[in-house]
C-alpha cells in the first residue's frame, strides 16, 4: 500500500485545507490526474497524482486543515487487492504499527454536501469552508449565492493577510539562510524588438508574442550553459534541477503573488511558450493552478513590465539558488561602434546564492543572456 501525503506547494506552504476529493475508493488513477483540491494561503490548487494505481482509502475529510506531508489517501500497489490491503492494515494495527493515522474521520462519500464549481471556486477565494454551508440549490447543492451570502465579511481580509504572512515567512527564511549576492547588466533589446515586430506583423493581436517570452527563452538557454544556477540547496549541498523549468512571478489582482512554473522552457518554440504563459497567468489569477505547476522550478524570473521600475533586485525563493529580474524597457543613450544613439534597454539583475556560485560565474551567466538577446532569431 502506498501513502499519498499532502504535497508541498512551495516554500511558503506549511499546511493546506482539503476542499474536495476528485476520486473515490476503488477508482483507478493515472499519473498527472487531479485527485483533490487543496486550499493554500494563496489559492485553491488542483493536486495531481504522481503514479498509476487504485484508490484504497481517503484519510482526510473535506474541510480539514492538515500539515504538509500528512497522508491524505492510500493507493493499492500493483497486484494488491482491497482484501489483502485491509489484512495488512489490521495486522499493522495489531502490531501496533498503523500505516497512517487519519487526521479526521472520512464522511461517507454519498453524504458529503455537493457544491457547484463556481461556488467552490468562490468559496476558496473567500477562505470559506463550503462544507459547512447550507445549500439552497436543488437537492441541497451549495450555490454561488449561498457562498456570497454566507456572512463571512472578514474572509477576504483573512485571505490577503494569510497570503502576506506566507510570503513574509518564505522571504524571511530566504534572507536569513541564503547569502545573497547581486549583479546587474543593462541589455540592448534593439535586435530583439525589431525581430519581434517583424514576427508579430502578420499575426492577429491575440497570437502575437510578448517580449517577456523571449526573455524567458534567453534565460532558459543560458541556464543550459550555467547549470549551477538552476537547482536547489538541500542538506548542505547543491542539487541540480531535473530540467530547465522557470518559476514566473505573477502578481494577483487581490494583492500578493504566486510563482508557478513554465516547464522545459529551453526546449519549446517561442509560440508554444507564449500560449502556455498566457494560460498560466490567467489560471494563476483565477485560482486554478495545478500542484505540478507550483513545484519543480529551478530558478524564478520576475518581470515588472511597462508599469514597473527600471530595476528589480529580487529575493531568492528557497530552496532555489537564483532569481533573475527584468525591469521595464526604456529608451536610453547608447554607444554603438563609437557613435552615440538611442536604444531600447532593459536592466537585468541576478540574485544568487553564494553557497552555490560566485559573482564571476553569475556575471558570465548574465553575459550569456545578453549574447542570446542580440541573436533573437536563434531563440
N, C-alpha and C positions, 0 to 999 in steps of 0.2 A: 504494500500500500504506500502511496506517495502523498505526503502532505503538501498542500498548496498554501504558502504563507502570504500574508498581505505584503505586496512588494513595496520597496521604497521608490517613491516617485520624485526623488530629488533630495538634495542635502538639507532642504528646509522642511522636510516632512518627517515627523516623528510618529504620527498616528493618522488614522482616517476613519470615517464613519461609513459603514456599508449601507448604501442606499437601495440596492436592488440586485437580486440574482437573475441572471440571464439563462441559467441552466437548472436542471432538476436531477436528482439522483437517478442513475440508470441511463442518463443521456451520454452518448458518445461525443467527445470533444476533440478538436484538432488544434494544432499549433497555430497561434495567431487569432483564435476565436475569442470574441468578447464573452466572458463568463459572468462578470459582475460590474456594477457601477459603484465607485467609491468616492465619497466627498472628502476633499482635502481642504486646506485653508484657502486655496486659490480657485479651485474649480471642481466640478464633478467629472471624474475620469473613468473612461471605459478600461477595465482591467482585462488583459488578454492572457490566455493560457499559453504556456511555453512548450507543451508537448501533447502528443496524442494520448488518449486514454478514455476511461469511463468514469463519470462522477459517481462516487460511492456515498459520500455524506457531506452535507452542508453544515458547518460547525458554528456559524455565526448568523444570528437573526438580523434582518434589515433594521436599521435604526441604531445599531450598537456601534460604539466607537472602540477601536482596537489599536494597539501599538503595531508599528511596522515589524514584520517578522512573525506575527502571531498566525498560526494555522487557521485558515478560514474554510478550508474544504479538504477532502481527501479524494484521491483518484486511485482506481484499480490499476495495478501493473499488468503488463502483458501476460495473459494466461491465468490471471487471478479472477475469481468469481466473487459475487457478493457473499456467498456462503463461506468460502474459505477466508475472506477478509473479516467477516464477522467472528469467525472462530479465532482468528489472530487477535482481534480486539478483546474478546473475552479472556483469552489466555494471558494477554498483556495486563489486563486489569487484575486478574487473579495473582499475577506475579508479586507485587503490583507494579507494573510499568506501563502506564497509559501512553498510547501513541500520541494523543493530543487531548488537551483539556478544552472543551468548548467554552468560549467566553460567555455565551448566553445560550439558553435552550433554543432550539430551532422550532419556529412555529410551523405547523403543518402547512405545506405549500398551498393547499386549497383554501386556507383560512386567511391568507395574507390580503390586506386591502389592495385593490387594484387602483392604479393611478394612470392617467393619460400621459403620454410622452411629454406634451407641453407643460403639464402640471409638474411632472417630476423634474424637468429642467429648471422651471422657475423656482421650485422649492429648494433646489440645490443652490441657485443663485442667492436666495434669501437666507440660506442657512436654516431652513425649516425642516423638521423631521416629519415628512409627509405621512409616514406610517401612523402617526398619532392623530391625523386629521379625520374628521367625519366626512365621508364622501356624499355629495348630494346628487351625483350623476346616476344613470341607470345602474341598478344592481349595486349601488353603493360606491361607484367609481369616484375617486377624488379628481375633481376638475380643476382647471386653471382658476376659476372664480373661487373655489374653496381655498386654494393656496393664497391668492391675493387678499382674501378677506379673513385670513386666519388670525389677524390681530397680533402680529409679531412686529410692532413698529421698530424695534431695536435691531432686527435681524440684519438689514443691510449694513448698519454701522458695525455690528459684530463681525460680519464677513470682512469688511475692509480692515477692521482692527486686527483680525486674525491673520490676514494676508500681510499687513505691515509687520506684525510680530514674527511671522515665518521668515520674511525677507531679512529682518533685522538679525534674527538668530543665525541665519546662514552667512550673512556678511560679517557679523561679529566674529564668528568662528574663522572665516577666511582671514580677516585682518589679524586675528590672534595667533593663528597657527602657520600661516603662509608668509615667508619672507619675500614680499613682492619686490620686483624691480620694474621700472617703467622706461619705455623708449617711444619716440615719436618720429614720424617721417612724413614730409609733405610730398604728395604724389601728383604728378601731372596726369590728368584724366582726359586731355585733349584727344589722343588717339582712340581711347575707349568710347567717348561720347560721339565722336564722328562715326565710328563703326556702328554704334547703336542707332544713330539717326538713319543711316542707310538701311540697316536691318529692319527697323520698325516702319519705314516709309510705306511699304505696300500692305501692311497689316492693319486689321481693324483695331481700334483703341484697346479693346479688352484682350487682344492677343499680343500686345506689344511688351517687350522686355523692359524691366526697370533696371537702373544702374546697380541696384543692390545685388541682383542675381550675378552679375559679372564680378562684383566684389567677392561674393561668396565663392565663386568658382576659382578666382585667383588665390584666395586663402587656402582652399582645399588642395589645389595643385602644389602650392608652396609647402604645405604640410607633408606631402609625399617626400620632399627633399629634406625637410627638417622635422622628423617624426618625434623628436624629444619634446615637442610642444603639444603633441596630440596624444593625450592619455591622462593618467591619474596617479596621485601619490597615495599609496596604500602601504601600511605596515612598514614604514621607513624606507620605501624604495619606489621608483617609478615603474609603472605598468603601462605599456602601450595600449592604445585603443584598438579594437578589432577591425576598424575601418575608419575612413575619413567621414565622420558624422559630425555636423556642426550644430551646436545649440544656437538658436536665433532668439534674441531678446525681443519680446513682443509686449508693448505697453497695452494695458487693458483699459477699456472705457471708464470703468468704475474706479480706476486707480490701481497701482501696483503693476507687476509684470510677471510673465512666465517665460521660460526659455525652452520651448520644445525643439526637437531635433529634426533636421533635414538629413536623411541617411544617404551614404555613398555619393556625396556631392562631387567628388573628383571624377567619378565615372559617368556622370549623366550629362546629356546635352543641355544647353542653357535653357531651351524652350521647356523641356521637361521640368527643370528646376523652377522655372517661373510658375508653371502650373501648380507644382507641389507647394511652393512658397505661398502663393495666393490662398490655396486651400488651407494650409496650416494656420495662417494668420486669421482667416475667417473663423475656423473652428476654435482657435485659442480664445478669441474674443466672444464666442458664443458658448464657451464652456463645454466643448465636446471633443476633448483630446483623448488619445488612447495612451495606455501605460507605456507602450513601446516608444512613444514619442517624448516621454519625459525621462528617459534614461538612455544611456549609450553614447551621448555626445562627448567627444574627446576634447573639444575646445568650443567656447561660446563667442559669437560675434554680436556686437551691438552697434546699430546704426541709428544716428539721431535724426536723419532726414533733413528736408529743407527747413523745417521749423526749429531745428536744434542749434547747438553752438558749434564753433569751429572745431573743437576737440573734445573728446571724452576719454578720461582715464578710468577704466573700469576696475571693479573688484572681482578677483577670480572666484568662480563658482566651484567650491570644493565638491569632490576631490580632484577636479580638473587642475591643470598646472599652467593654463594660459587663457587669456581673453584678448581678442582683437576688437578695437573700436574704430569707427569711422565717423567723423564729424560731417557737417553739411558741406556741399560742394559750392565753392565761391570762386569768383574770378580774382586773380592776383597777378601782380607784376612777376615776370619770369624771364630769366636769361636763357636764351637758346642759341647755340652757335655764336656766342659773343654779342648777340643782339637782344635788346630789351623788348619784351612783348607781354601780352596778357593771356593767361592760360586758366582753364578751369582746374582748380586744385582741391584736393581733399587731404585733411590731416589724418593719417593712420597712426594708431597707437597700439602698443603691446604692453599688457600687464602679464608678467610671467613669474613663475615660482623659482627662486634661486636654488632650491634643492634639486631641481630637475634640469636646469640650464643656466647659462650665464649671459651677460649682456652682449658679448661678441656673437654668440650663436643667435640670440634674438635679433640683433641688428642685421645679420645676414638673411634671416627669415623675412624681415620687412623689405630688404633689398630684393629678394626674390619676388615678393608681391609687386613691387614697383616694376620689375622687369616684365612680369607677365601682363600687367595692365598696359604696357606700351606695345604689346603684341596681341590685341584683342581677338584677332581672327584665329589665334591658336587656343583660345579658351573654349 
